[in-house]
Amino acid sequence: MLEYLRVVAPQRAYAVHDGLVSDWGLRVLDGVLAGGAERSGAEVRRPAVGETVDL
């Protein structure tokens, strides 16, 4: 994901492959992704379970 943010530089990205990660792990992951997103100017958010997103 970080490499994608750096190379592709999207305006928005979605973290979706983390269903087995613990609450603590998700906080760590969110922090890492937030740092990468801030550097690239992207918005990163985690869709809620069952939420759909138009791309």
N, C-alpha and C positions, 0 to 999 in steps of 0.2 A: 504494500500500500504506500509506504513512504517513497519507494522508487517510482511508483506510478505518479504520485503527487509531484515529485521532482522533475521527471522526464516529460510527462504529458501536460502538467500544469492545468488541470481542470478547474473550472470555477466552483464545482461542487463534487463531492465524492461520498459514497455510502459504505460504511463498514458493515459487512453482512455475514462473514464466515467466522463467527465467534460464538456459536450457540453452546459450546461445551466449556467456555471459559468462566471461571468463578467471578463473583462480584468484585473481589479484590483485583483479580486479573484484568477485568474490564476497566476498572479505574486506572490501572497502569497503562493499558492499551490506549484508552481515551486520552491520557496525558501525552503519550508519545505521538499519537495521531494529531492532537491539537497543536503540538509544537511544529510538526511537519506542515500542517495546514496553514498555520500562521506564517511560516517562512515562504510558502508558495502562494499565499493569498486565496486559498480555497476554503470552502465551508465543508466541514466533515460532520455528519450526524449519524446516529444509530437509529434506523427505523425500528419502531415498536413491533413486537410480535404480531403478525397478521396485517401490519400496515403495508399498503402498496404505494409505489412511487412511480410517477410518470417520468421517464427519462427523455 
